[in-house]
Amino acid sequence: MSNYAQELRATAQAMVAPGKGILAMDESNGTCNKRFDKLGIPTTEDRRRAYRELILTTPNLSEFISGAILYDETIRQSSQTGVPFTQIMQQAGIIIGIKVDGGAKDLAGCPGEKVTEGLDELGSRIAEYYKMGARFAKWRAVITIGEGIPSRTCIEANAHALARYAVLCQEGGLVPIVEPEVLIDGDHTIELCYEVTDQTLQAVFTQLRLHKVAFDQMILKPSMVIAGLNCSTPSTVDQVADQTIECLLNNVPASVPGVAFLSGGQTNEQSSAHLNTMNARYGDRLPWRVTFSYARAIQQSALEYWRGNDANTQAAQQLLYHRAKLNSAASVGKYSPDMEKTPVLV
Ligand code: 13P
């Protein structure tokens, strides 16, 4: 058992406290730059810093956000006036999280598939992040649905890496967010997505058990069960909610404190509606809290408004706050589409 067991349990519970979710802002420099580029924002360290400052200094964000996941560059940065981001988060009551994976790379021998790298020296990196104030971590594995894929090889390789990562985190005092993402890209049906998600979660929990990961000291971050973006029969909100919950109930041990979804390319409205329906229909019968750990579905409207211009910061913060609020409502089954009206911006 980890020396940190009690602390890890408390952190995991706090991450999924009722009405709260996790804000993913851990885009690697590559991904962040791609999103900046699309909006004509200079892809410089200073603009990435300014954008992350905008997010972390959003007034009252901790009403809805329990923790935020940072990237390595971000956890070392400070505000314009020199206050470390870690200090800003601690003062705001937002738990510090850190992405520790090295990204999804081509999986040798398996064309079109990826495996997430980053296990080398992971123990010492975790120790450094803990000292910097981090209390949870994230590792994202990617499973692609396509012609003849995913292969068993890809699912098992990713599940194994997730388990190695998770147990290292628990030994070092960080709650692992275990993130197996079945990509929404493609024309697959919701039935096929169910099958692949089911196989993936089965493999992941088998490996977690084998590596002695404590289920009560981790958070699962899955994708929802949903038809591919190019599927000719898009899923309904009820289908996504029903199939996702069924798949989770069949695979996720009751001792896991929480399930916090990624948005994965769904629209803002879909991400909120799906989460809401799961909680409204099943919330009182589920063994774990079901909430959000969104990046795009919380950030995108703020980023598009800001566009690299500091004069837009305050209004962008209001948009970010608004999405956090709506997703918080969805995490307790109290969201409705008429809450979508854009707030009056300053
Ligand atoms: P999205 O919500 O944009 O899918 O991002 C979540 C995340 O952390 C991806 O790893």
Residues whose N, C-alpha, C, O or C-beta is under 5 A from the ligand:
A	BS01	13P	A24 R140 L262 S263 G264 G265 S293 Y294 A295 R296 A297
